[in-house]
């Protein structure tokens, strides 16, 4: 598995079984995403149980992310896919379902949609692959003309290019899904279609009232408002996700690379974990081998210094979920070994450009001591804060993190460069040597290796040990 960048796989009909999840973990997956826009509690419970079984089987902490639908509009259920040729007409009607097929009728179950659209608006679906121009607007239906050859299936998100419909940031459905996430002890909640820092505040307040402030919030950057308000969003969330599919539905495709670069750079400067998602290996939904362009795209994202790469349709509904994970692992391993080394200094300079507190200064000092000595870094952490700070500074050496709290380890599992290790310990003095011992037992640290070992205490002291591992 890669040393620095982590791999997250989305679960769905193609991958949501125990055997496939076990295989993906063996191939290097560190976290899994459950998309609350699809399936239901019975499916999601099965996914959670399988992932936790994989944890027990392989002795590895695995992150689980519950991805909310958010204030997006999705079409209803169509009994048969709707095939549209460029220039062909179709009708969008108010309702939860339609026959589809040759009837060319697309249901949308939200009345607000029909109040907000105008003649001439461009509707975008399926990560930009489907584009429809509105030719007529009525109170409960609109006529559209296809601008692309399209295949429309149930529950696809539909956006109005250049417009954001004013919907509540968290819907009743979302709150029900959040409740599921808390009851099943998911580690992160993905907040979709974030527009401002106040959207994050609403979810944070809910988690606080529920006594679950330990659950991390991943703000998905996919709207024009989110890009505009990126600074305040980053101040309030625990991580950001570059949602390239929906960015491509709200911006010109030619802008996506620049947007990704800007968001990743800002995340590094603000020491916020950052994930890149959507169409990493899109061709592998249908084919067992990625395109050359996809390999270059994935390599570029890794060289930017992202914490994690998230597979979406490739693993949730694709024909080759295991091959997609295998290829992503293969690309990441090669980039880390052959090309990223020369770029790590540039990444680290961005990540270490703003040292604004004593704890961050301590993390930087310990990290650079290990890097200067070419030593492996071993950290024992009760709350995960020191390990998290070290990760955000983009270490160029392996970091092995021990903790007695599996919930902390799960959250750390998708952060740059960290290898979480479960150790039973009551305090720091006991935990640090046990973490080193565990790293040796698992083969991460070998006899003769130079190690910098540390833990972080709030006050009044810090501890750093330098040792060469001997029998």
VOGU-3710 file (C-alpha; in Angstrom, 3 decimals, decimal comma):
1> xxxxxxxxxx> 0,000/0,000/0,000  1,191/3,584/-0,561  3,195/5,230/2,234  1,871/8,769/1,979  -1,309/9,160/-0,099  -4,339/7,137/1,029  -7,030/5,402/-1,015  -10,761/5,660/-0,283  -13,274/3,444/-2,088  -16,994/4,142/-2,484
11> xxxxxxxxxx> -19,265/1,223/-1,666  -22,248/0,127/-3,722  -23,745/-2,873/-5,511  -20,416/-3,696/-7,171  -18,342/-3,708/-3,996  -20,542/-3,800/-0,904  -19,917/-7,439/-0,041  -17,492/-8,845/2,494  -15,256/-10,646/-0,002  -14,728/-7,572/-2,196
21> xxxxxxxxxx> -14,175/-5,273/0,784  -11,595/-7,692/2,212  -9,811/-7,759/-1,150  -9,800/-3,962/-1,398  -8,294/-3,668/2,091  -5,575/-6,160/1,145  -4,840/-4,033/-1,926  -4,354/-0,894/0,157  -7,704/0,843/0,752  -7,650/2,862/3,999
31> xxxxxxxxxx> -11,201/4,215/4,042  -14,645/3,626/2,606  -17,446/5,973/1,553  -21,144/5,258/1,924  -23,202/7,455/-0,398  -26,479/8,236/1,368  -27,985/9,343/-1,965  -28,285/5,703/-2,985  -29,522/2,581/-1,258  -31,036/2,496/2,203
41> xxxxxxxxxx> -30,294/1,612/5,845  -30,278/-2,117/5,142  -27,572/-1,711/2,490  -25,558/0,742/4,563  -25,641/-1,486/7,647  -24,304/-4,354/5,561  -21,449/-2,135/4,347  -20,561/-0,988/7,870  -20,541/-4,544/9,206  -18,315/-5,746/6,366
51> xxxxxxxxxx> -15,794/-2,926/6,857  -15,608/-3,516/10,609  -15,137/-7,238/9,907  -12,220/-6,320/7,644  -10,717/-4,280/10,476  -10,820/-7,293/12,758  -9,503/-9,621/10,070  -6,513/-7,499/9,051  -5,833/-5,578/12,262  -6,066/-2,228/10,477
61> xxxxxxxxxx> -8,091/0,833/11,399  -10,342/1,818/8,488  -12,186/5,117/8,118  -15,886/5,169/7,248  -17,375/8,268/5,611  -21,113/8,899/5,387  -21,742/11,183/2,408  -24,904/13,295/2,714  -27,055/14,149/-0,289  -27,186/17,789/0,790
71> xxxxxxxxxx> -29,138/20,615/-0,879  -28,982/19,069/-4,312  -31,857/18,186/-6,592  -32,030/14,640/-7,875  -34,427/13,234/-10,394  -36,887/10,616/-9,192  -37,079/6,972/-10,198  -37,358/5,961/-13,839  -38,421/2,389/-14,523  -36,345/2,268/-17,686
81> xxxxxxxxxx> -33,271/4,331/-18,672  -34,040/7,258/-20,960  -31,831/7,428/-24,048  -31,631/10,877/-25,632  -29,880/11,811/-28,833  -28,449/15,284/-29,321  -31,283/17,577/-30,451  -34,020/15,293/-29,148  -36,797/16,732/-26,940  -37,894/15,488/-23,520
91> xxxxxxxxxx> -40,118/16,657/-20,681  -39,262/17,140/-17,001  -42,323/16,798/-14,769  -43,051/17,272/-11,081  -43,198/13,850/-9,447  -41,278/11,051/-7,806  -41,331/8,509/-10,612  -41,944/7,853/-14,298  -41,821/4,980/-16,755  -38,910/6,478/-18,646
101> xxxxxxxxxx> -37,778/4,656/-21,742  -39,409/5,873/-24,949  -41,749/8,226/-23,072  -38,827/10,638/-22,536  -40,349/11,908/-19,265  -37,957/12,774/-16,422  -39,466/13,148/-12,907  -38,191/15,734/-10,410  -39,817/15,538/-6,947  -38,997/19,087/-5,783
111> xxxxxxxxxx> -41,464/21,858/-6,690  -38,887/24,575/-6,009  -36,996/23,426/-9,090  -39,854/24,465/-11,386  -40,120/27,860/-9,699  -36,429/28,570/-10,177  -35,680/27,585/-13,774  -35,983/29,885/-16,777  -36,206/29,342/-20,495  -32,698/29,055/-21,895
121> xxxxxxxxxx> -31,188/27,589/-18,711  -28,770/24,702/-19,163  -29,393/21,646/-16,999  -26,394/19,455/-16,224  -26,466/15,837/-15,014  -24,194/12,833/-14,558  -21,035/14,835/-13,776  -21,543/16,937/-16,914  -22,047/14,123/-19,400  -25,712/15,069/-19,861
131> xxxxxxxxxx> -26,635/18,641/-20,814  -30,181/19,800/-21,540  -31,405/23,257/-22,631  -34,794/24,409/-21,328  -37,069/25,429/-24,203  -40,322/25,990/-22,275  -41,261/26,483/-18,613  -44,615/25,733/-16,989  -45,588/25,509/-13,317  -45,243/21,732/-13,087
141> xxxxxxxxxx> -43,177/20,759/-16,109  -40,481/22,040/-18,439  -39,620/21,106/-21,996  -35,948/20,454/-22,732  -33,727/19,731/-25,718  -30,680/17,466/-25,374  -27,349/19,128/-26,096  -25,502/15,817/-25,781  -26,189/12,157/-26,409  -27,331/11,010/-22,981
151> xxxxxxxxxx> -28,488/8,045/-20,931  -30,596/9,150/-17,953  -31,096/6,792/-15,010  -32,741/7,075/-11,594  -31,616/9,383/-8,789  -29,070/11,376/-10,769  -28,242/14,859/-9,493  -29,450/17,686/-11,716  -27,934/21,176/-11,597  -28,816/24,461/-13,267
161> xxxxxxxxxx> -25,587/25,725/-14,778  -24,571/29,023/-13,185  -27,357/28,969/-10,570  -27,671/27,718/-7,000  -31,166/26,959/-5,731  -31,751/28,285/-2,228  -32,439/25,082/-0,304  -31,721/24,309/3,376  -28,085/23,158/3,756  -29,205/20,035/5,634
171> xxxxxxxxxx> -32,541/18,423/4,765  -34,767/16,133/6,819  -33,355/13,216/4,845  -29,829/14,370/5,690  -30,622/14,558/9,412  -32,009/11,009/9,278  -28,808/9,898/7,544  -26,673/11,708/10,130  -28,554/9,814/12,835  -27,694/6,564/11,043
181> xxxxxxxxxx> -24,037/7,627/10,855  -23,895/8,317/14,586  -25,720/5,122/15,541  -23,289/3,080/13,438  -20,213/4,972/14,608  -19,075/6,361/11,274  -15,914/8,445/11,496  -16,631/11,308/9,100  -19,683/12,954/7,596  -19,359/14,417/4,113
191> xxxxxxxxxx> -21,251/17,712/3,898  -22,378/18,128/0,302  -22,907/21,379/-1,620  -21,415/23,506/1,149  -21,881/27,188/0,413  -20,429/28,926/3,476  -18,917/28,371/6,885  -22,360/28,695/8,453  -23,399/25,453/6,706  -20,583/23,687/8,558
201> xxxxxxxxxx> -21,693/25,368/11,801  -25,162/23,822/11,492  -23,746/20,301/11,299  -21,166/21,013/14,018  -23,882/22,266/16,369  -25,969/19,158/15,702  -23,019/16,882/16,484  -22,281/18,858/19,636  -25,861/18,531/20,867  -25,710/14,803/20,128
211> xxxxxxxxxx> -22,516/14,487/22,159  -20,567/13,388/19,077  -18,027/16,125/18,500  -15,546/13,351/17,740  -17,114/12,833/14,303  -15,176/14,689/11,621  -16,762/16,957/9,019  -15,548/16,789/5,419  -16,693/19,858/3,471  -17,236/18,984/-0,180
221> xxxxxxxxxx> -16,187/21,846/-2,429  -18,459/21,674/-5,468  -20,311/24,998/-5,837  -19,338/28,524/-6,843  -20,279/29,754/-3,376  -17,963/27,192/-1,778  -15,045/28,318/-3,923  -15,798/31,948/-3,081  -16,070/31,228/0,657  -13,280/28,664/0,822
231> xxxxxxxxxx> -11,304/30,400/3,580  -14,173/30,469/6,073  -15,192/26,912/5,195  -11,661/25,660/5,845  -11,591/27,378/9,218  -14,631/25,420/10,366  -14,352/21,937/8,807  -12,009/19,045/9,570  -11,154/18,265/5,939  -12,115/19,319/2,420
241> xxxxxxxxxx> -12,961/17,254/-0,624  -12,426/18,461/-4,180  -15,635/17,144/-5,778  -14,609/17,426/-9,407  -17,830/15,983/-10,787  -20,064/18,682/-9,382  -17,428/21,368/-9,888  -17,657/20,414/-13,551  -21,417/20,971/-13,415  -20,973/24,484/-12,015
251> xxxxxxxxxx> -17,797/25,679/-13,751  -16,373/25,322/-17,226  -14,448/22,079/-17,655  -11,370/24,061/-18,635  -11,364/25,562/-15,122  -11,281/22,292/-13,163  -7,512/21,777/-13,040  -6,921/25,332/-11,839  -9,672/24,966/-9,235  -8,227/21,692/-7,980
261> xxxxxxxxxx> -4,737/23,193/-7,758  -6,021/26,235/-5,887  -8,112/24,244/-3,393  -5,301/21,783/-2,669  -2,756/24,585/-2,230  -5,061/26,449/0,139  -5,697/23,262/2,119  -1,964/22,718/2,517  -1,432/26,298/3,660  -4,309/26,032/6,144
271> xxxxxxxxxx> -3,222/22,566/7,327  -6,508/20,962/6,362  -6,595/17,391/5,065  -7,694/17,318/1,426  -9,250/14,572/-0,693  -9,629/14,539/-4,484  -12,573/12,626/-5,938  -14,564/11,848/-9,089  -13,509/10,369/-12,419  -10,013/9,435/-11,279
281> xxxxxxxxxx> -10,253/6,187/-13,261  -13,668/6,707/-14,846  -13,010/4,487/-17,847  -12,638/1,555/-15,452  -16,368/1,601/-14,792  -16,496/-0,320/-18,080  -12,916/-1,400/-18,813  -10,246/-3,252/-16,791  -7,386/-0,864/-17,616  -7,238/2,943/-17,144
291> xxxxxxxxxx> -6,476/5,387/-19,917  -3,089/7,081/-20,156  -4,747/10,406/-19,394  -6,243/8,998/-16,176  -2,835/7,749/-15,044  -1,401/11,223/-15,605  -4,357/12,851/-13,804  -3,961/10,620/-10,740  -0,196/11,175/-10,710  -0,711/14,935/-10,859
301> xxxxxxxxxx> -3,074/14,868/-7,871  -0,563/12,867/-5,829  2,231/15,264/-6,763  0,072/18,131/-5,470  0,284/16,548/-2,011  -3,307/15,427/-1,413  -4,079/13,256/1,603  -6,318/10,820/-0,216  -7,773/9,817/-3,562  -11,403/8,706/-3,583
311> xxxxxxxxxx> -12,801/6,264/-6,105  -16,529/6,784/-6,707  -18,396/5,034/-9,526  -15,331/2,923/-10,305  -15,882/0,864/-7,151  -19,549/1,489/-6,308  -21,141/0,455/-9,608  -18,246/-0,314/-11,951  -17,502/-3,658/-13,533  -13,924/-3,756/-12,225
321> xxxxxxxxxx> -13,811/-2,452/-8,618  -10,805/-4,540/-7,570  -8,873/-3,688/-10,706  -9,567/0,021/-10,091  -8,146/-0,208/-6,570  -5,183/-2,221/-7,826  -4,362/0,351/-10,494  -4,728/3,285/-8,124  -2,384/1,564/-5,672  0,083/0,771/-8,449
331> xxxxxxxxxx> 0,116/4,383/-9,679  0,457/5,789/-6,152  3,315/3,439/-5,281  5,197/4,388/-8,440  4,677/8,123/-8,004  5,781/7,997/-4,365  8,883/6,001/-5,230  9,967/7,612/-8,483  8,587/11,127/-8,928  7,183/12,655/-5,759
341> xxxxxxxxxx> 10,474/12,659/-3,868  11,714/15,645/-5,798  8,414/17,431/-5,252  8,138/16,757/-1,509  10,217/19,813/-0,660  7,797/22,051/-2,575  4,788/20,386/-0,932  6,362/20,712/2,520  7,175/24,393/1,992  3,496/25,103/1,321
351> xxxxxxxxxx> 2,356/23,005/4,269  4,878/24,556/6,670  4,505/28,151/5,539  2,340/29,180/8,488  3,506/27,980/11,902  1,126/29,851/14,180  1,084/27,987/17,495  3,371/26,196/19,932  1,852/22,736/19,258  2,399/23,167/15,514
361> xxxxxxxxxx> 5,932/24,404/16,155  6,591/21,292/18,256  5,203/19,013/15,531  7,372/20,731/12,925  10,474/20,436/15,104  9,988/16,725/15,774  9,228/16,030/12,128  12,235/17,902/10,792  14,483/16,205/13,352  13,357/12,826/12,005
371> xxxxxxxxxx> 13,724/13,989/8,396  17,222/15,392/8,971  18,280/12,092/10,553  16,434/10,035/7,913  14,689/8,319/10,815  11,256/6,782/11,103  8,838/8,674/13,319  6,868/6,901/16,051  4,096/8,812/17,831  1,838/7,801/20,703
381> xxxxxxxxxx> -1,348/9,831/20,810  -4,384/9,743/23,076  -6,449/12,265/21,115  -4,660/12,175/17,753  -3,795/15,873/17,707  0,000/15,617/17,482  -0,215/12,968/14,763  -2,705/15,052/12,814  -0,468/18,125/12,995  2,521/16,141/11,778
391> xxxxxxxxxx> 0,495/14,817/8,843  -0,639/18,281/7,772  3,031/19,328/7,623  3,555/16,663/4,927  6,247/14,376/6,355  8,700/12,746/3,960  9,387/9,887/6,399  6,969/7,168/7,558  4,947/8,038/10,674  3,613/5,243/12,889
401> xxxxxxxxxx> 0,899/6,356/15,292  -0,176/4,320/18,297  -3,352/4,928/20,288  -5,649/2,950/22,589  -8,661/4,614/20,956  -9,714/2,872/17,749  -12,035/5,771/16,862  -9,029/8,102/16,787  -7,053/5,651/14,667  -9,881/5,352/12,159
411> xxxxxxxxxx> -9,941/9,110/11,602  -6,163/9,158/11,169  -6,256/6,301/8,643  -6,943/8,570/5,641  -4,378/11,262/6,479  -1,110/11,729/4,614  1,764/9,535/5,770  0,189/8,084/8,923  0,074/4,366/9,726  -2,301/3,875/12,692
421> xxxxxxxxxx> -1,489/1,135/15,223  -3,738/-0,055/18,029  -1,935/-0,364/21,374  -3,375/-1,015/24,814  -1,950/1,607/27,127  -3,221/3,749/29,984  -0,895/6,691/29,456  1,918/8,217/27,455  4,837/6,639/29,334  3,421/3,175/28,705
431> xxxxxxxxxx> 2,095/3,894/25,239  5,236/5,157/23,515  7,380/2,010/23,939  4,363/-0,173/23,135  3,832/1,719/19,881  7,454/1,168/18,885  7,191/-2,500/19,850  4,040/-2,890/17,745  5,698/-1,231/14,739  8,579/-3,711/15,042
441> xxxxxxxxxx> 6,196/-6,681/15,361  4,386/-5,669/12,166  7,622/-5,177/10,250  7,267/-1,423/9,785  10,392/-0,813/11,858  13,356/-3,177/11,594  16,283/-3,815/13,862  18,985/-1,286/13,070  16,505/1,437/12,054  16,915/4,884/13,534
451> xxxxxxxxxx> 13,721/6,073/15,212  12,497/9,371/16,615  9,734/8,623/19,129  7,494/11,219/20,712  4,163/12,037/22,222  2,495/15,377/22,693  1,319/16,685/26,014  -0,661/19,867/26,348  1,341/21,008/29,367  3,773/21,135/31,018
461> xxxxxxxxxx> 6,183/18,930/29,048  6,945/17,290/25,749  9,027/14,164/25,222  11,302/13,162/22,360  13,451/10,031/22,204  16,065/9,173/19,591  17,124/5,553/19,429  18,404/2,854/17,146  16,273/-0,254/17,361  18,229/-3,239/18,693
471> x> 17,338/-6,805/19,665
//
